[in-house]
């Protein structure tokens, strides 16, 4: 059978559209958003988790996370791997 549509993360879909111009398109609006989390083994101490939370908060506040995401988005739309661009 054939699939009329499917859902995936935006970066993957952007890369697919860039790789096959004119074949696929992405809706302009997000259908949903998803919160992500980080899981740890029980052996991790609370201080480690607190430090990671602090680092992630600081990266978000100073724009580092946005720059990383934008780099991957740029890689998706140019057909290059984001980490290499």
N, CA, C and O atoms as a Maestro MAE file, in Angstrom:
{
 s_m_m2io_version
 :::
 2.0.0
}

f_m_ct {
 s_m_title
 :::
 protein
 m_atom[340] {
  # First column is atom index #
  i_m_mmod_type
  r_m_x_coord
  r_m_y_coord
  r_m_z_coord
  i_m_residue_number
  s_m_chain_name
  s_m_pdb_residue_name
  s_m_pdb_atom_name
  i_m_atomic_number
  :::
  1 25 0.784 -1.170 0.000 1 A "UNK " " N  " 7
  2 3 0.000 0.000 0.000 1 A "UNK " " CA " 6
  3 2 0.845 1.262 0.000 1 A "UNK " " C  " 6
  4 15 2.070 1.226 0.116 1 A "UNK " " O  " 8
  5 25 0.158 2.350 -0.132 2 A "UNK " " N  " 7
  6 3 0.777 3.665 -0.163 2 A "UNK " " CA " 6
  7 2 0.401 4.453 1.079 2 A "UNK " " C  " 6
  8 15 -0.621 4.186 1.712 2 A "UNK " " O  " 8
  9 25 1.216 5.403 1.416 3 A "UNK " " N  " 7
  10 3 0.968 6.267 2.562 3 A "UNK " " CA " 6
  11 2 0.655 7.661 2.040 3 A "UNK " " C  " 6
  12 15 1.400 8.203 1.224 3 A "UNK " " O  " 8
  13 25 -0.448 8.244 2.510 4 A "UNK " " N  " 7
  14 3 -0.818 9.594 2.094 4 A "UNK " " CA " 6
  15 2 -0.008 10.653 2.823 4 A "UNK " " C  " 6
  16 15 0.290 11.709 2.266 4 A "UNK " " O  " 8
  17 25 0.347 10.367 4.073 5 A "UNK " " N  " 7
  18 3 1.147 11.312 4.844 5 A "UNK " " CA " 6
  19 2 1.758 10.586 6.031 5 A "UNK " " C  " 6
  20 15 1.342 9.480 6.376 5 A "UNK " " O  " 8
  21 25 2.744 11.214 6.652 6 A "UNK " " N  " 7
  22 3 3.324 10.680 7.873 6 A "UNK " " CA " 6
  23 2 3.895 11.812 8.687 6 A "UNK " " C  " 6
  24 15 4.066 12.927 8.194 6 A "UNK " " O  " 8
  25 25 4.193 11.515 9.956 7 A "UNK " " N  " 7
  26 3 4.733 12.524 10.863 7 A "UNK " " CA " 6
  27 2 6.138 12.120 11.273 7 A "UNK " " C  " 6
  28 15 6.438 10.941 11.461 7 A "UNK " " O  " 8
  29 25 6.985 13.119 11.405 8 A "UNK " " N  " 7
  30 3 8.354 12.908 11.877 8 A "UNK " " CA " 6
  31 2 8.857 14.237 12.412 8 A "UNK " " C  " 6
  32 15 8.146 15.242 12.364 8 A "UNK " " O  " 8
  33 25 10.082 14.243 12.920 9 A "UNK " " N  " 7
  34 3 10.634 15.510 13.397 9 A "UNK " " CA " 6
  35 2 10.896 16.429 12.206 9 A "UNK " " C  " 6
  36 15 11.162 15.971 11.095 9 A "UNK " " O  " 8
  37 25 10.816 17.719 12.459 10 A "UNK " " N  " 7
  38 3 10.901 18.731 11.402 10 A "UNK " " CA " 6
  39 2 12.213 18.637 10.628 10 A "UNK " " C  " 6
  40 15 12.216 18.751 9.402 10 A "UNK " " O  " 8
  41 25 13.318 18.434 11.325 11 A "UNK " " N  " 7
  42 3 14.605 18.382 10.651 11 A "UNK " " CA " 6
  43 2 14.665 17.224 9.651 11 A "UNK " " C  " 6
  44 15 15.172 17.389 8.542 11 A "UNK " " O  " 8
  45 25 14.157 16.070 10.034 12 A "UNK " " N  " 7
  46 3 14.152 14.925 9.118 12 A "UNK " " CA " 6
  47 2 13.293 15.204 7.895 12 A "UNK " " C  " 6
  48 15 13.681 14.889 6.770 12 A "UNK " " O  " 8
  49 25 12.130 15.795 8.118 13 A "UNK " " N  " 7
  50 3 11.254 16.108 6.990 13 A "UNK " " CA " 6
  51 2 11.863 17.166 6.084 13 A "UNK " " C  " 6
  52 15 11.755 17.069 4.862 13 A "UNK " " O  " 8
  53 25 12.498 18.171 6.662 14 A "UNK " " N  " 7
  54 3 13.159 19.200 5.851 14 A "UNK " " CA " 6
  55 2 14.236 18.580 4.967 14 A "UNK " " C  " 6
  56 15 14.377 18.949 3.801 14 A "UNK " " O  " 8
  57 25 14.985 17.651 5.517 15 A "UNK " " N  " 7
  58 3 16.036 16.983 4.731 15 A "UNK " " CA " 6
  59 2 15.424 16.165 3.605 15 A "UNK " " C  " 6
  60 15 15.947 16.157 2.490 15 A "UNK " " O  " 8
  61 25 14.320 15.476 3.884 16 A "UNK " " N  " 7
  62 3 13.655 14.674 2.867 16 A "UNK " " CA " 6
  63 2 13.163 15.556 1.722 16 A "UNK " " C  " 6
  64 15 13.360 15.228 0.552 16 A "UNK " " O  " 8
  65 25 12.524 16.669 2.061 17 A "UNK " " N  " 7
  66 3 12.022 17.593 1.047 17 A "UNK " " CA " 6
  67 2 13.176 18.153 0.217 17 A "UNK " " C  " 6
  68 15 13.059 18.280 -1.002 17 A "UNK " " O  " 8
  69 25 14.285 18.488 0.870 18 A "UNK " " N  " 7
  70 3 15.448 19.018 0.151 18 A "UNK " " CA " 6
  71 2 16.060 17.954 -0.763 18 A "UNK " " C  " 6
  72 15 16.551 18.263 -1.848 18 A "UNK " " O  " 8
  73 25 16.025 16.719 -0.318 19 A "UNK " " N  " 7
  74 3 16.622 15.631 -1.094 19 A "UNK " " CA " 6
  75 2 15.769 15.268 -2.313 19 A "UNK " " C  " 6
  76 15 16.302 14.843 -3.339 19 A "UNK " " O  " 8
  77 25 14.451 15.436 -2.204 20 A "UNK " " N  " 7
  78 3 13.530 15.084 -3.286 20 A "UNK " " CA " 6
  79 2 12.641 16.273 -3.627 20 A "UNK " " C  " 6
  80 15 11.449 16.264 -3.320 20 A "UNK " " O  " 8
  81 25 13.216 17.305 -4.265 21 A "UNK " " N  " 7
  82 3 12.434 18.508 -4.567 21 A "UNK " " CA " 6
  83 2 11.224 18.183 -5.453 21 A "UNK " " C  " 6
  84 15 11.321 17.430 -6.422 21 A "UNK " " O  " 8
  85 25 10.091 18.772 -5.089 22 A "UNK " " N  " 7
  86 3 8.879 18.599 -5.868 22 A "UNK " " CA " 6
  87 2 8.111 17.315 -5.595 22 A "UNK " " C  " 6
  88 15 6.997 17.145 -6.090 22 A "UNK " " O  " 8
  89 25 8.692 16.406 -4.812 23 A "UNK " " N  " 7
  90 3 8.028 15.138 -4.526 23 A "UNK " " CA " 6
  91 2 7.227 15.216 -3.232 23 A "UNK " " C  " 6
  92 15 6.106 14.715 -3.154 23 A "UNK " " O  " 8
  93 25 7.814 15.848 -2.221 24 A "UNK " " N  " 7
  94 3 7.183 15.940 -0.905 24 A "UNK " " CA " 6
  95 2 7.020 17.401 -0.513 24 A "UNK " " C  " 6
  96 15 7.710 18.279 -1.033 24 A "UNK " " O  " 8
  97 25 6.106 17.646 0.403 25 A "UNK " " N  " 7
  98 3 5.967 18.972 0.989 25 A "UNK " " CA " 6
  99 2 5.619 18.811 2.461 25 A "UNK " " C  " 6
  100 15 5.105 17.773 2.877 25 A "UNK " " O  " 8
  101 25 5.902 19.839 3.242 26 A "UNK " " N  " 7
  102 3 5.652 19.825 4.682 26 A "UNK " " CA " 6
  103 2 4.598 20.873 4.984 26 A "UNK " " C  " 6
  104 15 4.655 21.985 4.459 26 A "UNK " " O  " 8
  105 25 3.627 20.524 5.832 27 A "UNK " " N  " 7
  106 3 2.638 21.509 6.256 27 A "UNK " " CA " 6
  107 2 3.336 22.696 6.892 27 A "UNK " " C  " 6
  108 15 4.362 22.541 7.554 27 A "UNK " " O  " 8
  109 25 2.782 23.875 6.692 28 A "UNK " " N  " 7
  110 3 3.378 25.084 7.261 28 A "UNK " " CA " 6
  111 2 3.253 25.112 8.781 28 A "UNK " " C  " 6
  112 15 4.113 25.672 9.460 28 A "UNK " " O  " 8
  113 25 2.201 24.518 9.317 29 A "UNK " " N  " 7
  114 3 1.978 24.532 10.764 29 A "UNK " " CA " 6
  115 2 2.388 23.205 11.376 29 A "UNK " " C  " 6
  116 15 2.206 22.146 10.776 29 A "UNK " " O  " 8
  117 25 2.941 23.274 12.571 30 A "UNK " " N  " 7
  118 3 3.238 22.052 13.305 30 A "UNK " " CA " 6
  119 2 1.938 21.400 13.734 30 A "UNK " " C  " 6
  120 15 1.005 22.079 14.164 30 A "UNK " " O  " 8
  121 25 1.879 20.098 13.618 31 A "UNK " " N  " 7
  122 3 0.705 19.357 14.050 31 A "UNK " " CA " 6
  123 2 0.714 19.210 15.565 31 A "UNK " " C  " 6
  124 15 -0.335 19.232 16.208 31 A "UNK " " O  " 8
  125 25 1.903 19.060 16.125 32 A "UNK " " N  " 7
  126 3 2.038 18.903 17.571 32 A "UNK " " CA " 6
  127 2 3.461 19.249 17.989 32 A "UNK " " C  " 6
  128 15 4.373 19.284 17.163 32 A "UNK " " O  " 8
  129 25 3.634 19.497 19.252 33 A "UNK " " N  " 7
  130 3 4.971 19.669 19.804 33 A "UNK " " CA " 6
  131 2 5.168 18.616 20.881 33 A "UNK " " C  " 6
  132 15 4.211 18.160 21.506 33 A "UNK " " O  " 8
  133 25 6.407 18.242 21.087 34 A "UNK " " N  " 7
  134 3 6.721 17.180 22.037 34 A "UNK " " CA " 6
  135 2 7.810 17.667 22.976 34 A "UNK " " C  " 6
  136 15 8.821 18.215 22.536 34 A "UNK " " O  " 8
  137 25 7.601 17.467 24.266 35 A "UNK " " N  " 7
  138 3 8.648 17.750 25.241 35 A "UNK " " CA " 6
  139 2 9.553 16.530 25.331 35 A "UNK " " C  " 6
  140 15 9.077 15.395 25.355 35 A "UNK " " O  " 8
  141 25 10.834 16.764 25.379 36 A "UNK " " N  " 7
  142 3 11.796 15.676 25.499 36 A "UNK " " CA " 6
  143 2 12.426 15.700 26.875 36 A "UNK " " C  " 6
  144 15 12.474 16.744 27.525 36 A "UNK " " O  " 8
  145 25 12.900 14.575 27.310 37 A "UNK " " N  " 7
  146 3 13.552 14.485 28.612 37 A "UNK " " CA " 6
  147 2 14.840 13.694 28.511 37 A "UNK " " C  " 6
  148 15 15.170 13.144 27.461 37 A "UNK " " O  " 8
  149 25 15.554 13.646 29.608 38 A "UNK " " N  " 7
  150 3 16.800 12.891 29.697 38 A "UNK " " CA " 6
  151 2 16.623 11.859 30.797 38 A "UNK " " C  " 6
  152 15 16.217 12.201 31.908 38 A "UNK " " O  " 8
  153 25 16.922 10.597 30.500 39 A "UNK " " N  " 7
  154 3 16.785 9.526 31.493 39 A "UNK " " CA " 6
  155 2 18.167 9.119 32.001 39 A "UNK " " C  " 6
  156 15 19.147 9.125 31.257 39 A "UNK " " O  " 8
  157 25 18.220 8.771 33.268 40 A "UNK " " N  " 7
  158 3 19.468 8.364 33.911 40 A "UNK " " CA " 6
  159 2 19.278 7.020 34.600 40 A "UNK " " C  " 6
  160 15 18.170 6.668 35.005 40 A "UNK " " O  " 8
  161 25 20.367 6.278 34.726 41 A "UNK " " N  " 7
  162 3 20.342 5.088 35.566 41 A "UNK " " CA " 6
  163 2 20.177 5.534 37.010 41 A "UNK " " C  " 6
  164 15 20.503 6.671 37.354 41 A "UNK " " O  " 8
  165 25 19.681 4.660 37.839 42 A "UNK " " N  " 7
  166 3 19.485 4.990 39.252 42 A "UNK " " CA " 6
  167 2 20.785 5.342 39.952 42 A "UNK " " C  " 6
  168 15 20.763 6.002 40.991 42 A "UNK " " O  " 8
  169 25 21.923 4.913 39.404 43 A "UNK " " N  " 7
  170 3 23.207 5.163 40.067 43 A "UNK " " CA " 6
  171 2 23.644 6.627 39.994 43 A "UNK " " C  " 6
  172 15 24.540 7.033 40.733 43 A "UNK " " O  " 8
  173 25 23.028 7.426 39.119 44 A "UNK " " N  " 7
  174 3 23.412 8.834 39.023 44 A "UNK " " CA " 6
  175 2 22.933 9.587 40.254 44 A "UNK " " C  " 6
  176 15 21.792 9.445 40.693 44 A "UNK " " O  " 8
  177 25 23.823 10.379 40.787 45 A "UNK " " N  " 7
  178 3 23.507 11.159 41.986 45 A "UNK " " CA " 6
  179 2 22.719 12.410 41.610 45 A "UNK " " C  " 6
  180 15 22.799 12.880 40.475 45 A "UNK " " O  " 8
  181 25 21.977 12.936 42.539 46 A "UNK " " N  " 7
  182 3 21.174 14.129 42.317 46 A "UNK " " CA " 6
  183 2 21.984 15.337 41.892 46 A "UNK " " C  " 6
  184 15 21.500 16.159 41.115 46 A "UNK " " O  " 8
  185 25 23.220 15.463 42.390 47 A "UNK " " N  " 7
  186 3 24.058 16.607 42.020 47 A "UNK " " CA " 6
  187 2 24.370 16.606 40.529 47 A "UNK " " C  " 6
  188 15 24.395 17.666 39.903 47 A "UNK " " O  " 8
  189 25 24.608 15.433 39.955 48 A "UNK " " N  " 7
  190 3 24.899 15.341 38.524 48 A "UNK " " CA " 6
  191 2 23.704 15.842 37.713 48 A "UNK " " C  " 6
  192 15 23.866 16.610 36.764 48 A "UNK " " O  " 8
  193 25 22.527 15.409 38.088 49 A "UNK " " N  " 7
  194 3 21.310 15.814 37.387 49 A "UNK " " CA " 6
  195 2 21.091 17.318 37.538 49 A "UNK " " C  " 6
  196 15 20.719 17.986 36.573 49 A "UNK " " O  " 8
  197 25 21.316 17.852 38.724 50 A "UNK " " N  " 7
  198 3 21.170 19.295 38.944 50 A "UNK " " CA " 6
  199 2 22.153 20.079 38.082 50 A "UNK " " C  " 6
  200 15 21.794 21.106 37.504 50 A "UNK " " O  " 8
  201 25 23.403 19.593 37.994 51 A "UNK " " N  " 7
  202 3 24.402 20.277 37.163 51 A "UNK " " CA " 6
  203 2 23.990 20.252 35.694 51 A "UNK " " C  " 6
  204 15 24.111 21.259 34.996 51 A "UNK " " O  " 8
  205 25 23.504 19.104 35.225 52 A "UNK " " N  " 7
  206 3 23.058 19.018 33.834 52 A "UNK " " CA " 6
  207 2 21.893 19.971 33.584 52 A "UNK " " C  " 6
  208 15 21.869 20.670 32.571 52 A "UNK " " O  " 8
  209 25 20.942 20.003 34.488 53 A "UNK " " N  " 7
  210 3 19.816 20.936 34.353 53 A "UNK " " CA " 6
  211 2 20.298 22.379 34.279 53 A "UNK " " C  " 6
  212 15 19.788 23.168 33.483 53 A "UNK " " O  " 8
  213 25 21.282 22.727 35.111 54 A "UNK " " N  " 7
  214 3 21.831 24.085 35.110 54 A "UNK " " CA " 6
  215 2 22.492 24.397 33.776 54 A "UNK " " C  " 6
  216 15 22.281 25.469 33.207 54 A "UNK " " O  " 8
  217 25 23.291 23.458 33.277 55 A "UNK " " N  " 7
  218 3 23.973 23.670 31.992 55 A "UNK " " CA " 6
  219 2 22.954 23.829 30.866 55 A "UNK " " C  " 6
  220 15 23.083 24.734 30.041 55 A "UNK " " O  " 8
  221 25 21.947 22.963 30.823 56 A "UNK " " N  " 7
  222 3 20.931 23.066 29.776 56 A "UNK " " CA " 6
  223 2 20.155 24.378 29.876 56 A "UNK " " C  " 6
  224 15 19.856 24.998 28.856 56 A "UNK " " O  " 8
  225 25 19.829 24.801 31.084 57 A "UNK " " N  " 7
  226 3 19.145 26.079 31.280 57 A "UNK " " CA " 6
  227 2 20.014 27.225 30.770 57 A "UNK " " C  " 6
  228 15 19.530 28.102 30.055 57 A "UNK " " O  " 8
  229 25 21.302 27.218 31.137 58 A "UNK " " N  " 7
  230 3 22.215 28.275 30.694 58 A "UNK " " CA " 6
  231 2 22.364 28.279 29.172 58 A "UNK " " C  " 6
  232 15 22.399 29.343 28.554 58 A "UNK " " O  " 8
  233 25 22.453 27.089 28.567 59 A "UNK " " N  " 7
  234 3 22.567 26.996 27.107 59 A "UNK " " CA " 6
  235 2 21.321 27.543 26.420 59 A "UNK " " C  " 6
  236 15 21.413 28.173 25.366 59 A "UNK " " O  " 8
  237 25 20.167 27.302 27.013 60 A "UNK " " N  " 7
  238 3 18.931 27.835 26.453 60 A "UNK " " CA " 6
  239 2 18.899 29.350 26.597 60 A "UNK " " C  " 6
  240 15 18.557 30.063 25.653 60 A "UNK " " O  " 8
  241 25 19.253 29.835 27.770 61 A "UNK " " N  " 7
  242 3 19.206 31.269 28.053 61 A "UNK " " CA " 6
  243 2 20.176 32.062 27.174 61 A "UNK " " C  " 6
  244 15 19.835 33.144 26.697 61 A "UNK " " O  " 8
  245 25 21.386 31.529 26.957 62 A "UNK " " N  " 7
  246 3 22.371 32.299 26.187 62 A "UNK " " CA " 6
  247 2 22.293 32.063 24.673 62 A "UNK " " C  " 6
  248 15 23.096 32.608 23.916 62 A "UNK " " O  " 8
  249 25 21.324 31.251 24.237 63 A "UNK " " N  " 7
  250 3 21.117 31.058 22.804 63 A "UNK " " CA " 6
  251 2 21.897 29.911 22.191 63 A "UNK " " C  " 6
  252 15 21.802 29.683 20.985 63 A "UNK " " O  " 8
  253 25 22.667 29.183 22.990 64 A "UNK " " N  " 7
  254 3 23.473 28.084 22.455 64 A "UNK " " CA " 6
  255 2 22.592 27.002 21.837 64 A "UNK " " C  " 6
  256 15 22.891 26.513 20.747 64 A "UNK " " O  " 8
  257 25 21.522 26.626 22.511 65 A "UNK " " N  " 7
  258 3 20.646 25.580 21.980 65 A "UNK " " CA " 6
  259 2 20.031 26.026 20.661 65 A "UNK " " C  " 6
  260 15 19.946 25.233 19.723 65 A "UNK " " O  " 8
  261 25 19.605 27.266 20.575 66 A "UNK " " N  " 7
  262 3 19.025 27.778 19.327 66 A "UNK " " CA " 6
  263 2 20.047 27.722 18.197 66 A "UNK " " C  " 6
  264 15 19.709 27.347 17.074 66 A "UNK " " O  " 8
  265 25 21.289 28.091 18.482 67 A "UNK " " N  " 7
  266 3 22.333 28.042 17.449 67 A "UNK " " CA " 6
  267 2 22.570 26.606 16.980 67 A "UNK " " C  " 6
  268 15 22.748 26.365 15.785 67 A "UNK " " O  " 8
  269 25 22.574 25.663 17.903 68 A "UNK " " N  " 7
  270 3 22.770 24.258 17.530 68 A "UNK " " CA " 6
  271 2 21.614 23.779 16.654 68 A "UNK " " C  " 6
  272 15 21.837 23.158 15.615 68 A "UNK " " O  " 8
  273 25 20.389 24.064 17.070 69 A "UNK " " N  " 7
  274 3 19.218 23.647 16.297 69 A "UNK " " CA " 6
  275 2 19.221 24.322 14.930 69 A "UNK " " C  " 6
  276 15 18.953 23.669 13.922 69 A "UNK " " O  " 8
  277 25 19.519 25.609 14.882 70 A "UNK " " N  " 7
  278 3 19.571 26.326 13.607 70 A "UNK " " CA " 6
  279 2 20.618 25.726 12.679 70 A "UNK " " C  " 6
  280 15 20.409 25.665 11.468 70 A "UNK " " O  " 8
  281 25 21.747 25.280 13.236 71 A "UNK " " N  " 7
  282 3 22.790 24.646 12.436 71 A "UNK " " CA " 6
  283 2 22.260 23.366 11.791 71 A "UNK " " C  " 6
  284 15 22.515 23.113 10.613 71 A "UNK " " O  " 8
  285 25 21.531 22.567 12.551 72 A "UNK " " N  " 7
  286 3 20.964 21.345 11.990 72 A "UNK " " CA " 6
  287 2 19.880 21.647 10.978 72 A "UNK " " C  " 6
  288 15 19.768 20.950 9.969 72 A "UNK " " O  " 8
  289 25 19.078 22.674 11.226 73 A "UNK " " N  " 7
  290 3 18.057 23.059 10.253 73 A "UNK " " CA " 6
  291 2 18.712 23.517 8.958 73 A "UNK " " C  " 6
  292 15 18.246 23.175 7.871 73 A "UNK " " O  " 8
  293 25 19.786 24.286 9.066 74 A "UNK " " N  " 7
  294 3 20.499 24.751 7.872 74 A "UNK " " CA " 6
  295 2 21.050 23.565 7.102 74 A "UNK " " C  " 6
  296 15 20.993 23.544 5.873 74 A "UNK " " O  " 8
  297 25 21.578 22.589 7.802 75 A "UNK " " N  " 7
  298 3 22.082 21.385 7.149 75 A "UNK " " CA " 6
  299 2 20.974 20.632 6.444 75 A "UNK " " C  " 6
  300 15 21.189 20.067 5.372 75 A "UNK " " O  " 8
  301 25 19.780 20.619 7.041 76 A "UNK " " N  " 7
  302 3 18.652 19.914 6.438 76 A "UNK " " CA " 6
  303 2 18.224 20.578 5.141 76 A "UNK " " C  " 6
  304 15 17.920 19.888 4.167 76 A "UNK " " O  " 8
  305 25 18.195 21.899 5.111 77 A "UNK " " N  " 7
  306 3 17.702 22.590 3.920 77 A "UNK " " CA " 6
  307 2 18.748 22.697 2.827 77 A "UNK " " C  " 6
  308 15 18.409 22.986 1.679 77 A "UNK " " O  " 8
  309 25 20.018 22.470 3.160 78 A "UNK " " N  " 7
  310 3 21.056 22.515 2.130 78 A "UNK " " CA " 6
  311 2 21.485 21.124 1.704 78 A "UNK " " C  " 6
  312 15 22.319 20.974 0.810 78 A "UNK " " O  " 8
  313 25 20.915 20.093 2.345 79 A "UNK " " N  " 7
  314 3 21.276 18.735 2.000 79 A "UNK " " CA " 6
  315 2 22.544 18.252 2.668 79 A "UNK " " C  " 6
  316 15 22.994 17.140 2.391 79 A "UNK " " O  " 8
  317 25 23.137 19.056 3.543 80 A "UNK " " N  " 7
  318 3 24.354 18.663 4.259 80 A "UNK " " CA " 6
  319 2 23.975 18.176 5.639 80 A "UNK " " C  " 6
  320 15 22.925 18.534 6.172 80 A "UNK " " O  " 8
  321 25 24.835 17.359 6.210 81 A "UNK " " N  " 7
  322 3 24.643 16.953 7.600 81 A "UNK " " CA " 6
  323 2 24.837 18.185 8.462 81 A "UNK " " C  " 6
  324 15 25.821 18.906 8.294 81 A "UNK " " O  " 8
  325 25 23.920 18.439 9.380 82 A "UNK " " N  " 7
  326 3 24.005 19.619 10.228 82 A "UNK " " CA " 6
  327 2 25.276 19.685 11.031 82 A "UNK " " C  " 6
  328 15 25.849 20.762 11.194 82 A "UNK " " O  " 8
  329 25 25.734 18.550 11.540 83 A "UNK " " N  " 7
  330 3 26.934 18.546 12.372 83 A "UNK " " CA " 6
  331 2 28.176 18.881 11.568 83 A "UNK " " C  " 6
  332 15 29.185 19.309 12.127 83 A "UNK " " O  " 8
  333 25 28.105 18.687 10.255 84 A "UNK " " N  " 7
  334 3 29.268 18.958 9.417 84 A "UNK " " CA " 6
  335 2 29.233 20.337 8.794 84 A "UNK " " C  " 6
  336 15 30.236 20.790 8.241 84 A "UNK " " O  " 8
  337 25 28.093 21.017 8.873 85 A "UNK " " N  " 7
  338 3 27.977 22.317 8.202 85 A "UNK " " CA " 6
  339 2 28.365 23.446 9.111 85 A "UNK " " C  " 6
  340 15 28.325 24.608 8.705 85 A "UNK " " O  " 8
  :::
 }
 m_bond[339] {
  # First column is bond index #
  i_m_from
  i_m_to
  i_m_order
  :::
  1 1 2 1
  2 2 3 1
  3 3 4 2
  4 3 5 1
  5 5 6 1
  6 6 7 1
  7 7 8 2
  8 7 9 1
  9 9 10 1
  10 10 11 1
  11 11 12 2
  12 11 13 1
  13 13 14 1
  14 14 15 1
  15 15 16 2
  16 15 17 1
  17 17 18 1
  18 18 19 1
  19 19 20 2
  20 19 21 1
  21 21 22 1
  22 22 23 1
  23 23 24 2
  24 23 25 1
  25 25 26 1
  26 26 27 1
  27 27 28 2
  28 27 29 1
  29 29 30 1
  30 30 31 1
  31 31 32 2
  32 31 33 1
  33 33 34 1
  34 34 35 1
  35 35 36 2
  36 35 37 1
  37 37 38 1
  38 38 39 1
  39 39 40 2
  40 39 41 1
  41 41 42 1
  42 42 43 1
  43 43 44 2
  44 43 45 1
  45 45 46 1
  46 46 47 1
  47 47 48 2
  48 47 49 1
  49 49 50 1
  50 50 51 1
  51 51 52 2
  52 51 53 1
  53 53 54 1
  54 54 55 1
  55 55 56 2
  56 55 57 1
  57 57 58 1
  58 58 59 1
  59 59 60 2
  60 59 61 1
  61 61 62 1
  62 62 63 1
  63 63 64 2
  64 63 65 1
  65 65 66 1
  66 66 67 1
  67 67 68 2
  68 67 69 1
  69 69 70 1
  70 70 71 1
  71 71 72 2
  72 71 73 1
  73 73 74 1
  74 74 75 1
  75 75 76 2
  76 75 77 1
  77 77 78 1
  78 78 79 1
  79 79 80 2
  80 79 81 1
  81 81 82 1
  82 82 83 1
  83 83 84 2
  84 83 85 1
  85 85 86 1
  86 86 87 1
  87 87 88 2
  88 87 89 1
  89 89 90 1
  90 90 91 1
  91 91 92 2
  92 91 93 1
  93 93 94 1
  94 94 95 1
  95 95 96 2
  96 95 97 1
  97 97 98 1
  98 98 99 1
  99 99 100 2
  100 99 101 1
  101 101 102 1
  102 102 103 1
  103 103 104 2
  104 103 105 1
  105 105 106 1
  106 106 107 1
  107 107 108 2
  108 107 109 1
  109 109 110 1
  110 110 111 1
  111 111 112 2
  112 111 113 1
  113 113 114 1
  114 114 115 1
  115 115 116 2
  116 115 117 1
  117 117 118 1
  118 118 119 1
  119 119 120 2
  120 119 121 1
  121 121 122 1
  122 122 123 1
  123 123 124 2
  124 123 125 1
  125 125 126 1
  126 126 127 1
  127 127 128 2
  128 127 129 1
  129 129 130 1
  130 130 131 1
  131 131 132 2
  132 131 133 1
  133 133 134 1
  134 134 135 1
  135 135 136 2
  136 135 137 1
  137 137 138 1
  138 138 139 1
  139 139 140 2
  140 139 141 1
  141 141 142 1
  142 142 143 1
  143 143 144 2
  144 143 145 1
  145 145 146 1
  146 146 147 1
  147 147 148 2
  148 147 149 1
  149 149 150 1
  150 150 151 1
  151 151 152 2
  152 151 153 1
  153 153 154 1
  154 154 155 1
  155 155 156 2
  156 155 157 1
  157 157 158 1
  158 158 159 1
  159 159 160 2
  160 159 161 1
  161 161 162 1
  162 162 163 1
  163 163 164 2
  164 163 165 1
  165 165 166 1
  166 166 167 1
  167 167 168 2
  168 167 169 1
  169 169 170 1
  170 170 171 1
  171 171 172 2
  172 171 173 1
  173 173 174 1
  174 174 175 1
  175 175 176 2
  176 175 177 1
  177 177 178 1
  178 178 179 1
  179 179 180 2
  180 179 181 1
  181 181 182 1
  182 182 183 1
  183 183 184 2
  184 183 185 1
  185 185 186 1
  186 186 187 1
  187 187 188 2
  188 187 189 1
  189 189 190 1
  190 190 191 1
  191 191 192 2
  192 191 193 1
  193 193 194 1
  194 194 195 1
  195 195 196 2
  196 195 197 1
  197 197 198 1
  198 198 199 1
  199 199 200 2
  200 199 201 1
  201 201 202 1
  202 202 203 1
  203 203 204 2
  204 203 205 1
  205 205 206 1
  206 206 207 1
  207 207 208 2
  208 207 209 1
  209 209 210 1
  210 210 211 1
  211 211 212 2
  212 211 213 1
  213 213 214 1
  214 214 215 1
  215 215 216 2
  216 215 217 1
  217 217 218 1
  218 218 219 1
  219 219 220 2
  220 219 221 1
  221 221 222 1
  222 222 223 1
  223 223 224 2
  224 223 225 1
  225 225 226 1
  226 226 227 1
  227 227 228 2
  228 227 229 1
  229 229 230 1
  230 230 231 1
  231 231 232 2
  232 231 233 1
  233 233 234 1
  234 234 235 1
  235 235 236 2
  236 235 237 1
  237 237 238 1
  238 238 239 1
  239 239 240 2
  240 239 241 1
  241 241 242 1
  242 242 243 1
  243 243 244 2
  244 243 245 1
  245 245 246 1
  246 246 247 1
  247 247 248 2
  248 247 249 1
  249 249 250 1
  250 250 251 1
  251 251 252 2
  252 251 253 1
  253 253 254 1
  254 254 255 1
  255 255 256 2
  256 255 257 1
  257 257 258 1
  258 258 259 1
  259 259 260 2
  260 259 261 1
  261 261 262 1
  262 262 263 1
  263 263 264 2
  264 263 265 1
  265 265 266 1
  266 266 267 1
  267 267 268 2
  268 267 269 1
  269 269 270 1
  270 270 271 1
  271 271 272 2
  272 271 273 1
  273 273 274 1
  274 274 275 1
  275 275 276 2
  276 275 277 1
  277 277 278 1
  278 278 279 1
  279 279 280 2
  280 279 281 1
  281 281 282 1
  282 282 283 1
  283 283 284 2
  284 283 285 1
  285 285 286 1
  286 286 287 1
  287 287 288 2
  288 287 289 1
  289 289 290 1
  290 290 291 1
  291 291 292 2
  292 291 293 1
  293 293 294 1
  294 294 295 1
  295 295 296 2
  296 295 297 1
  297 297 298 1
  298 298 299 1
  299 299 300 2
  300 299 301 1
  301 301 302 1
  302 302 303 1
  303 303 304 2
  304 303 305 1
  305 305 306 1
  306 306 307 1
  307 307 308 2
  308 307 309 1
  309 309 310 1
  310 310 311 1
  311 311 312 2
  312 311 313 1
  313 313 314 1
  314 314 315 1
  315 315 316 2
  316 315 317 1
  317 317 318 1
  318 318 319 1
  319 319 320 2
  320 319 321 1
  321 321 322 1
  322 322 323 1
  323 323 324 2
  324 323 325 1
  325 325 326 1
  326 326 327 1
  327 327 328 2
  328 327 329 1
  329 329 330 1
  330 330 331 1
  331 331 332 2
  332 331 333 1
  333 333 334 1
  334 334 335 1
  335 335 336 2
  336 335 337 1
  337 337 338 1
  338 338 339 1
  339 339 340 2
  :::
 }
}
